[in-house]
Amino acid sequence: MINYTKVNSDAKNYTIDRSKRNILLIGKASTSNKNKIIMNPITVTAAKQLYGDSELYEAYKISREITNETNIYTVNCQMYTDFIELIDSLIHYNFDFIVPIDIYLRDTFVNPITNKAINFFAYYLERLGITENRTTLVMTDYESSKYDNIDLYLSDMNKMYNNVYSNNTEILNKYGNNVIFVLNNLINNKYSHVILAAHLSICKFNEYPKDINIPTYYDLDYVDVKNKSFCFYKHHSIAGTTSVEQLHNMSLTDDVYKKVLIDILVKHVVSKLDFNEFSGTLFNPYIKVQIDTKAKKIMKDLSTYAFIDYRIKNIAFVKTDIGVGRIVIDISIVPFSVLETINIFMEV
């Protein structure tokens, strides 16, 4: 069970509000207070009391100012081992976004079971995949300000990214849509991934994340990240604002589902299509009508804000063995942001 502790008069005993897209920030506090316990501070004041002056507090403060919502959860992890052990709890929850604050895309540890080095993000993807978890990791890497010039920065990012891909091909082939990588190229701000996750948690399905008022350290453009699944921040000098560009996940398949906003939409629709009451039932015409009726009601509600149109293509029983099978539903939706029709095929 997720623990919610009343830390002061502002804090409340909250359960996860599934009507919101929720963020889990994982980072180090200035103390060991509430170590490895998932919290919802509710207010910036409560977060300061919980975590002191720390990266975890700063990340919460930034996120809360962007979302103005109580959709931000936190975990204090003092050591890398805490981060590794935490996944055993997280696999049971479907946070929309998990943001490790001070663990970079390139970072690895030695898995004691296999005695081989593995990237932290890959370990999380693998463990989350066991339960078919819909969580998206939002990762970043070294700050661009640490490099003497843009060429050195891009060279190192390209080298790092190529290594990550080559070392994790199998995992990314399965779960690459569940991780987003954004360059850390904002001035005096190392929380580019926190900012992105916060904006993604509140942006409408027919809108791109809002521009921010933080300039970039280097003036990057699409040519600088050609053939890479980098999200990056681009500053617009005339408008004086900065936008996130090339909003792709790290899927190895270059299709419409590689677009972050489409992937978020699909996950949102799947999360709403809850057919647990039909699990294990004998499939017959009556049950088919019941599933169809419920699916139409859910999709009609979603069509008021999530997409333009939808069609329930089929509800069927798929035989997997003698006398054994599963009920599946095939739905297509027409999103706001692309011309293609999106197909969702899921087990009931």
C-alpha positions as a Markdown table, in Angstrom:
| # | Residue | x | y | z |
|---|---|---|---|---|
| 1 | Met | 0.0 | 0.0 | 0.0 |
| 2 | Ile | 1.2 | 3.5 | -0.7 |
| 3 | Asn | 1.9 | 5.4 | 2.5 |
| 4 | Tyr | 0.5 | 8.9 | 3.0 |
| 5 | Thr | 1.6 | 10.7 | 6.1 |
| 6 | Lys | 0.1 | 13.8 | 7.6 |
| 7 | Val | 3.2 | 16.0 | 8.0 |
| 8 | Asn | 1.5 | 19.3 | 8.9 |
| 9 | Ser | -1.9 | 21.1 | 8.7 |
| 10 | Asp | -1.5 | 21.4 | 4.9 |
| 11 | Ala | -1.0 | 17.7 | 4.3 |
| 12 | Lys | -3.9 | 15.3 | 3.8 |
| 13 | Asn | -4.4 | 11.6 | 3.5 |
| 14 | Tyr | -4.7 | 11.3 | -0.3 |
| 15 | Thr | -5.3 | 8.4 | -2.6 |
| 16 | Ile | -4.1 | 8.5 | -6.2 |
| 17 | Asp | -6.5 | 10.6 | -8.2 |
| 18 | Arg | -6.9 | 8.6 | -11.5 |
| 19 | Ser | -8.6 | 11.5 | -13.2 |
| 20 | Lys | -5.2 | 13.2 | -13.3 |
| 21 | Arg | -1.9 | 12.2 | -15.0 |
| 22 | Asn | 0.3 | 11.6 | -12.0 |
| 23 | Ile | 4.1 | 12.1 | -11.6 |
| 24 | Leu | 6.5 | 10.3 | -9.2 |
| 25 | Leu | 9.7 | 12.2 | -8.5 |
| 26 | Ile | 12.5 | 10.0 | -7.2 |
| 27 | Gly | 15.5 | 11.8 | -5.6 |
| 28 | Lys | 17.6 | 12.5 | -2.6 |
| 29 | Ala | 16.5 | 14.6 | 0.3 |
| 30 | Ser | 18.8 | 16.4 | 2.7 |
| 31 | Thr | 17.8 | 13.9 | 5.4 |
| 32 | Ser | 16.8 | 10.2 | 5.5 |
| 33 | Asn | 13.2 | 11.3 | 6.4 |
| 34 | Lys | 10.6 | 8.9 | 4.9 |
| 35 | Asn | 13.3 | 7.0 | 3.0 |
| 36 | Lys | 11.8 | 4.8 | 0.2 |
| 37 | Ile | 8.2 | 5.8 | 1.2 |
| 38 | Ile | 5.9 | 7.1 | -1.5 |
| 39 | Met | 4.5 | 10.5 | -0.4 |
| 40 | Asn | 2.2 | 13.2 | -1.7 |
| 41 | Pro | 3.4 | 16.4 | 0.0 |
| 42 | Ile | 0.3 | 18.3 | -1.3 |
| 43 | Thr | 2.1 | 21.7 | -0.8 |
| 44 | Val | 5.5 | 23.1 | -1.4 |
| 45 | Thr | 5.7 | 24.0 | 2.4 |
| 46 | Ala | 5.1 | 20.4 | 3.3 |
| 47 | Ala | 7.7 | 19.2 | 0.8 |
| 48 | Lys | 10.2 | 21.6 | 2.4 |
| 49 | Gln | 9.4 | 20.2 | 5.8 |
| 50 | Leu | 9.8 | 16.6 | 4.5 |
| 51 | Tyr | 12.9 | 16.9 | 2.5 |
| 52 | Gly | 14.7 | 20.1 | 3.5 |
| 53 | Asp | 16.8 | 22.1 | 1.0 |
| 54 | Ser | 17.5 | 19.3 | -1.5 |
| 55 | Glu | 17.1 | 18.3 | -5.2 |
| 56 | Leu | 13.9 | 16.4 | -4.3 |
| 57 | Tyr | 12.4 | 19.5 | -2.8 |
| 58 | Glu | 13.5 | 21.7 | -5.7 |
| 59 | Ala | 12.0 | 19.2 | -8.2 |
| 60 | Tyr | 8.7 | 19.1 | -6.3 |
| 61 | Lys | 8.6 | 22.9 | -6.1 |
| 62 | Ile | 9.2 | 23.3 | -9.9 |
| 63 | Ser | 6.6 | 20.6 | -10.7 |
| 64 | Arg | 4.0 | 22.1 | -8.4 |
| 65 | Glu | 4.4 | 25.6 | -9.8 |
| 66 | Ile | 3.8 | 24.2 | -13.3 |
| 67 | Thr | 0.9 | 21.9 | -12.7 |
| 68 | Asn | -0.8 | 23.7 | -9.8 |
| 69 | Glu | -2.2 | 20.3 | -9.0 |
| 70 | Thr | -1.8 | 17.6 | -6.3 |
| 71 | Asn | -0.7 | 15.1 | -8.9 |
| 72 | Ile | 3.0 | 15.0 | -7.8 |
| 73 | Tyr | 4.2 | 12.2 | -5.6 |
| 74 | Thr | 7.7 | 11.8 | -4.2 |
| 75 | Val | 10.2 | 9.3 | -2.9 |
| 76 | Asn | 13.3 | 10.0 | -0.9 |
| 77 | Cys | 16.1 | 7.6 | -2.1 |
| 78 | Gln | 19.4 | 8.3 | -0.3 |
| 79 | Met | 21.4 | 5.7 | -2.1 |
| 80 | Tyr | 21.5 | 4.0 | -5.5 |
| 81 | Thr | 20.5 | 0.8 | -3.8 |
| 82 | Asp | 17.3 | 2.5 | -2.6 |
| 83 | Phe | 16.4 | 3.4 | -6.2 |
| 84 | Ile | 17.0 | -0.2 | -7.3 |
| 85 | Glu | 15.0 | -1.7 | -4.4 |
| 86 | Leu | 12.1 | 0.8 | -4.9 |
| 87 | Ile | 11.1 | -0.8 | -8.2 |
| 88 | Asp | 9.7 | -3.8 | -6.4 |
| 89 | Ser | 7.0 | -1.5 | -5.0 |
| 90 | Leu | 6.5 | 0.6 | -8.1 |
| 91 | Ile | 5.6 | -2.3 | -10.4 |
| 92 | His | 2.2 | -2.5 | -8.6 |
| 93 | Tyr | 1.2 | 1.1 | -9.5 |
| 94 | Asn | 0.6 | 2.8 | -12.7 |
| 95 | Phe | 2.1 | 6.3 | -12.3 |
| 96 | Asp | 1.9 | 8.1 | -15.6 |
| 97 | Phe | 5.4 | 9.4 | -15.3 |
| 98 | Ile | 8.4 | 8.4 | -13.1 |
| 99 | Val | 11.2 | 11.0 | -13.0 |
| 100 | Pro | 14.6 | 10.0 | -11.4 |
| 101 | Ile | 16.1 | 13.3 | -10.5 |
| 102 | Asp | 19.8 | 12.6 | -10.2 |
| 103 | Ile | 20.1 | 9.4 | -12.2 |
| 104 | Tyr | 21.1 | 9.9 | -15.8 |
| 105 | Leu | 20.3 | 7.9 | -19.0 |
| 106 | Arg | 23.9 | 6.7 | -19.2 |
| 107 | Asp | 24.1 | 5.6 | -15.5 |
| 108 | Thr | 24.6 | 1.8 | -14.8 |
| 109 | Phe | 24.9 | -0.5 | -11.9 |
| 110 | Val | 26.0 | -4.2 | -11.6 |
| 111 | Asn | 23.0 | -6.4 | -11.3 |
| 112 | Pro | 23.9 | -8.9 | -8.5 |
| 113 | Ile | 21.8 | -11.6 | -10.1 |
| 114 | Thr | 23.4 | -11.6 | -13.5 |
| 115 | Asn | 26.7 | -10.0 | -12.4 |
| 116 | Lys | 26.5 | -7.7 | -15.4 |
| 117 | Ala | 26.3 | -4.0 | -15.8 |
| 118 | Ile | 22.8 | -2.6 | -16.8 |
| 119 | Asn | 21.5 | 0.9 | -17.2 |
| 120 | Phe | 19.2 | 2.0 | -14.4 |
| 121 | Phe | 16.5 | 3.0 | -16.8 |
| 122 | Ala | 16.7 | -0.4 | -18.6 |
| 123 | Tyr | 16.3 | -2.2 | -15.3 |
| 124 | Tyr | 13.2 | -0.2 | -14.5 |
| 125 | Leu | 11.7 | -0.8 | -17.9 |
| 126 | Glu | 12.3 | -4.5 | -17.6 |
| 127 | Arg | 10.8 | -4.8 | -14.1 |
| 128 | Leu | 7.8 | -2.6 | -15.0 |
| 129 | Gly | 7.2 | -4.7 | -18.2 |
| 130 | Ile | 6.6 | -7.8 | -16.0 |
| 131 | Thr | 3.3 | -6.4 | -14.9 |
| 132 | Glu | 2.5 | -4.6 | -18.2 |
| 133 | Asn | 2.8 | -1.3 | -16.4 |
| 134 | Arg | 2.0 | 1.8 | -18.4 |
| 135 | Thr | 4.4 | 4.1 | -16.6 |
| 136 | Thr | 6.7 | 6.3 | -18.8 |
| 137 | Leu | 10.2 | 7.1 | -17.5 |
| 138 | Val | 11.4 | 10.6 | -18.2 |
| 139 | Met | 15.2 | 10.8 | -18.3 |
| 140 | Thr | 17.9 | 13.3 | -19.0 |
| 141 | Asp | 21.7 | 13.4 | -18.9 |
| 142 | Tyr | 24.6 | 15.7 | -18.2 |
| 143 | Glu | 24.0 | 19.5 | -18.3 |
| 144 | Ser | 25.1 | 21.2 | -21.4 |
| 145 | Ser | 26.8 | 23.9 | -19.3 |
| 146 | Lys | 29.4 | 21.4 | -18.3 |
| 147 | Tyr | 30.9 | 21.4 | -21.8 |
| 148 | Asp | 33.2 | 23.9 | -23.3 |
| 149 | Asn | 31.3 | 24.2 | -26.6 |
| 150 | Ile | 28.3 | 22.8 | -28.4 |
| 151 | Asp | 30.4 | 20.4 | -30.5 |
| 152 | Leu | 31.8 | 18.6 | -27.5 |
| 153 | Tyr | 28.4 | 18.5 | -25.9 |
| 154 | Leu | 26.6 | 17.0 | -29.0 |
| 155 | Ser | 29.5 | 14.6 | -29.6 |
| 156 | Asp | 29.3 | 13.2 | -26.0 |
| 157 | Met | 25.4 | 13.0 | -26.2 |
| 158 | Asn | 25.6 | 11.2 | -29.5 |
| 159 | Lys | 28.2 | 8.7 | -28.2 |
| 160 | Met | 26.3 | 8.1 | -25.0 |
| 161 | Tyr | 23.0 | 7.7 | -26.8 |
| 162 | Asn | 24.5 | 5.2 | -29.3 |
| 163 | Asn | 26.0 | 3.2 | -26.4 |
| 164 | Val | 22.7 | 3.1 | -24.6 |
| 165 | Tyr | 20.9 | 1.9 | -27.7 |
| 166 | Ser | 23.4 | -0.8 | -28.6 |
| 167 | Asn | 23.5 | -2.1 | -25.0 |
| 168 | Asn | 19.7 | -2.2 | -24.6 |
| 169 | Thr | 18.3 | -3.2 | -28.0 |
| 170 | Glu | 16.2 | -6.0 | -26.7 |
| 171 | Ile | 14.7 | -4.0 | -23.9 |
| 172 | Leu | 14.1 | -0.9 | -26.1 |
| 173 | Asn | 12.5 | -3.1 | -28.7 |
| 174 | Lys | 9.9 | -4.3 | -26.1 |
| 175 | Tyr | 9.5 | -1.2 | -24.0 |
| 176 | Gly | 11.1 | 1.7 | -25.7 |
| 177 | Asn | 7.8 | 3.6 | -25.9 |
| 178 | Asn | 7.9 | 3.7 | -22.1 |
| 179 | Val | 11.0 | 6.0 | -21.8 |
| 180 | Ile | 11.5 | 9.6 | -23.0 |
| 181 | Phe | 15.0 | 11.2 | -23.1 |
| 182 | Val | 15.3 | 15.0 | -23.1 |
| 183 | Leu | 18.5 | 16.9 | -23.4 |
| 184 | Asn | 19.5 | 18.9 | -20.3 |
| 185 | Asn | 20.2 | 22.2 | -22.2 |
| 186 | Leu | 18.4 | 24.8 | -20.1 |
| 187 | Ile | 20.4 | 27.7 | -18.5 |
| 188 | Asn | 20.9 | 27.4 | -14.7 |
| 189 | Asn | 18.4 | 24.6 | -14.5 |
| 190 | Lys | 19.2 | 20.9 | -14.4 |
| 191 | Tyr | 15.6 | 19.8 | -14.2 |
| 192 | Ser | 14.7 | 19.6 | -17.9 |
| 193 | His | 13.1 | 16.2 | -17.5 |
| 194 | Val | 11.1 | 17.3 | -14.4 |
| 195 | Ile | 9.8 | 20.3 | -16.3 |
| 196 | Leu | 8.9 | 18.2 | -19.3 |
| 197 | Ala | 7.0 | 15.6 | -17.2 |
| 198 | Ala | 5.1 | 18.4 | -15.4 |
| 199 | His | 4.0 | 19.9 | -18.6 |
| 200 | Leu | 3.0 | 16.5 | -20.1 |
| 201 | Ser | 0.9 | 15.8 | -17.1 |
| 202 | Ile | -1.4 | 18.8 | -17.7 |
| 203 | Cys | -1.3 | 19.4 | -21.5 |
| 204 | Lys | -4.5 | 18.7 | -23.4 |
| 205 | Phe | -4.5 | 15.9 | -25.9 |
| 206 | Asn | -5.0 | 18.4 | -28.7 |
| 207 | Glu | -2.2 | 20.7 | -27.6 |
| 208 | Tyr | 1.6 | 20.7 | -27.4 |
| 209 | Pro | 3.2 | 21.4 | -24.0 |
| 210 | Lys | 3.3 | 25.1 | -23.3 |
| 211 | Asp | 6.5 | 27.1 | -23.9 |
| 212 | Ile | 8.6 | 28.1 | -20.9 |
| 213 | Asn | 10.5 | 31.2 | -20.0 |
| 214 | Ile | 13.9 | 29.6 | -19.5 |
| 215 | Pro | 16.6 | 30.2 | -22.2 |
| 216 | Thr | 18.8 | 27.4 | -23.5 |
| 217 | Tyr | 22.6 | 27.2 | -22.9 |
| 218 | Tyr | 23.3 | 26.2 | -26.5 |
| 219 | Asp | 21.1 | 27.1 | -29.5 |
| 220 | Leu | 20.1 | 23.7 | -30.7 |
| 221 | Asp | 18.1 | 22.9 | -33.8 |
| 222 | Tyr | 16.7 | 19.8 | -35.6 |
| 223 | Val | 19.9 | 19.4 | -37.6 |
| 224 | Asp | 21.9 | 19.0 | -34.4 |
| 225 | Val | 19.9 | 15.9 | -33.3 |
| 226 | Lys | 19.3 | 14.4 | -36.8 |
| 227 | Asn | 18.4 | 10.7 | -36.6 |
| 228 | Lys | 18.2 | 10.7 | -32.8 |
| 229 | Ser | 15.2 | 10.3 | -30.5 |
| 230 | Phe | 16.3 | 13.3 | -28.5 |
| 231 | Cys | 13.7 | 15.7 | -27.1 |
| 232 | Phe | 15.4 | 19.0 | -26.8 |
| 233 | Tyr | 14.6 | 22.6 | -25.8 |
| 234 | Lys | 14.8 | 25.3 | -28.4 |
| 235 | His | 14.9 | 29.0 | -27.6 |
| 236 | His | 13.0 | 31.5 | -29.8 |
| 237 | Ser | 14.8 | 34.8 | -29.4 |
| 238 | Ile | 12.0 | 37.0 | -30.9 |
| 239 | Ala | 9.3 | 35.6 | -28.7 |
| 240 | Gly | 11.6 | 35.2 | -25.8 |
| 241 | Thr | 10.3 | 31.7 | -25.0 |
| 242 | Thr | 11.6 | 28.2 | -25.1 |
| 243 | Ser | 9.7 | 25.1 | -26.5 |
| 244 | Val | 10.3 | 21.4 | -26.2 |
| 245 | Glu | 10.9 | 19.9 | -29.7 |
| 246 | Gln | 11.1 | 16.5 | -31.3 |
| 247 | Leu | 8.8 | 15.0 | -28.7 |
| 248 | His | 9.5 | 11.3 | -29.3 |
| 249 | Asn | 10.0 | 8.3 | -27.1 |
| 250 | Met | 12.9 | 5.8 | -27.5 |
| 251 | Ser | 10.9 | 3.1 | -29.3 |
| 252 | Leu | 13.0 | 1.4 | -32.0 |
| 253 | Thr | 9.9 | 1.4 | -34.3 |
| 254 | Asp | 9.6 | 4.6 | -36.2 |
| 255 | Asp | 5.8 | 4.9 | -36.4 |
| 256 | Val | 3.0 | 7.1 | -35.1 |
| 257 | Tyr | 3.3 | 5.5 | -31.6 |
| 258 | Lys | 6.8 | 6.9 | -31.3 |
| 259 | Lys | 5.2 | 10.3 | -30.8 |
| 260 | Val | 5.0 | 11.0 | -27.1 |
| 261 | Leu | 1.5 | 12.7 | -27.2 |
| 262 | Ile | 0.1 | 9.7 | -29.1 |
| 263 | Asp | 1.6 | 7.2 | -26.7 |
| 264 | Ile | 0.2 | 9.2 | -23.7 |
| 265 | Leu | -3.3 | 9.2 | -25.4 |
| 266 | Val | -3.2 | 5.4 | -26.0 |
| 267 | Lys | -2.2 | 4.8 | -22.4 |
| 268 | His | -4.9 | 7.1 | -21.1 |
| 269 | Val | -7.6 | 5.3 | -23.2 |
| 270 | Val | -6.4 | 1.8 | -22.1 |
| 271 | Ser | -6.4 | 3.0 | -18.4 |
| 272 | Lys | -10.1 | 4.0 | -18.8 |
| 273 | Leu | -11.1 | 0.8 | -20.5 |
| 274 | Asp | -11.5 | -1.3 | -17.3 |
| 275 | Phe | -13.3 | -4.6 | -17.9 |
| 276 | Asn | -12.2 | -6.4 | -14.8 |
| 277 | Glu | -15.8 | -7.6 | -14.1 |
| 278 | Phe | -15.7 | -9.7 | -17.3 |
| 279 | Ser | -12.4 | -11.4 | -16.4 |
| 280 | Gly | -12.8 | -15.2 | -16.3 |
| 281 | Thr | -16.4 | -15.1 | -17.6 |
| 282 | Leu | -17.7 | -17.5 | -20.2 |
| 283 | Phe | -17.8 | -15.6 | -23.5 |
| 284 | Asn | -21.2 | -15.6 | -25.2 |
| 285 | Pro | -23.4 | -13.2 | -27.1 |
| 286 | Tyr | -24.8 | -11.7 | -23.9 |
| 287 | Ile | -21.3 | -11.0 | -22.5 |
| 288 | Lys | -20.3 | -9.5 | -25.9 |
| 289 | Val | -23.2 | -7.1 | -25.7 |
| 290 | Gln | -22.3 | -6.1 | -22.2 |
| 291 | Ile | -18.7 | -5.4 | -23.1 |
| 292 | Asp | -19.7 | -3.5 | -26.2 |
| 293 | Thr | -22.2 | -1.4 | -24.2 |
| 294 | Lys | -19.6 | -0.5 | -21.5 |
| 295 | Ala | -16.9 | 0.2 | -24.1 |
| 296 | Lys | -19.2 | 2.6 | -26.0 |
| 297 | Lys | -20.0 | 4.5 | -22.9 |
| 298 | Ile | -16.4 | 4.9 | -21.9 |
| 299 | Met | -15.3 | 5.9 | -25.4 |
| 300 | Lys | -18.2 | 8.4 | -25.8 |
| 301 | Asp | -17.0 | 10.1 | -22.6 |
| 302 | Leu | -13.4 | 10.1 | -23.8 |
| 303 | Ser | -14.4 | 11.6 | -27.2 |
| 304 | Thr | -15.4 | 14.8 | -25.4 |
| 305 | Tyr | -11.8 | 15.7 | -24.7 |
| 306 | Ala | -9.3 | 13.0 | -25.8 |
| 307 | Phe | -9.9 | 12.4 | -29.5 |
| 308 | Ile | -12.1 | 13.3 | -32.4 |
| 309 | Asp | -13.8 | 10.0 | -33.2 |
| 310 | Tyr | -13.6 | 6.2 | -32.5 |
| 311 | Arg | -14.9 | 2.9 | -33.7 |
| 312 | Ile | -15.2 | -0.4 | -31.9 |
| 313 | Lys | -14.1 | -2.8 | -34.6 |
| 314 | Asn | -14.4 | -6.1 | -32.9 |
| 315 | Ile | -15.0 | -8.0 | -29.7 |
| 316 | Ala | -14.0 | -11.6 | -29.9 |
| 317 | Phe | -12.8 | -14.7 | -28.1 |
| 318 | Val | -9.2 | -15.7 | -29.0 |
| 319 | Lys | -8.4 | -19.4 | -28.3 |
| 320 | Thr | -5.0 | -19.9 | -26.8 |
| 321 | Asp | -5.2 | -23.6 | -25.9 |
| 322 | Ile | -7.7 | -26.4 | -25.8 |
| 323 | Gly | -10.7 | -25.0 | -24.0 |
| 324 | Val | -8.7 | -21.9 | -23.0 |
| 325 | Gly | -8.7 | -18.4 | -24.4 |
| 326 | Arg | -9.1 | -14.7 | -23.8 |
| 327 | Ile | -11.6 | -12.0 | -24.7 |
| 328 | Val | -10.1 | -9.2 | -26.7 |
| 329 | Ile | -11.4 | -5.9 | -28.0 |
| 330 | Asp | -10.2 | -4.0 | -31.1 |
| 331 | Ile | -10.8 | -0.2 | -31.2 |
| 332 | Ser | -9.6 | 2.5 | -33.5 |
| 333 | Ile | -9.5 | 6.2 | -32.6 |
| 334 | Val | -8.9 | 9.4 | -34.6 |
| 335 | Pro | -6.7 | 11.7 | -32.5 |
| 336 | Phe | -6.4 | 15.4 | -32.7 |
| 337 | Ser | -2.7 | 15.7 | -33.6 |
| 338 | Val | -2.1 | 13.3 | -36.5 |
| 339 | Leu | -3.9 | 12.1 | -39.7 |
| 340 | Glu | -3.5 | 8.4 | -39.0 |
| 341 | Thr | -6.0 | 6.3 | -37.3 |
| 342 | Ile | -4.7 | 4.8 | -34.0 |
| 343 | Asn | -5.5 | 1.1 | -33.3 |
| 344 | Ile | -5.8 | -0.2 | -29.8 |
| 345 | Phe | -6.0 | -4.0 | -29.4 |
| 346 | Met | -6.3 | -5.2 | -25.8 |
| 347 | Glu | -7.3 | -8.1 | -23.6 |
| 348 | Val | -10.5 | -7.6 | -21.6 |
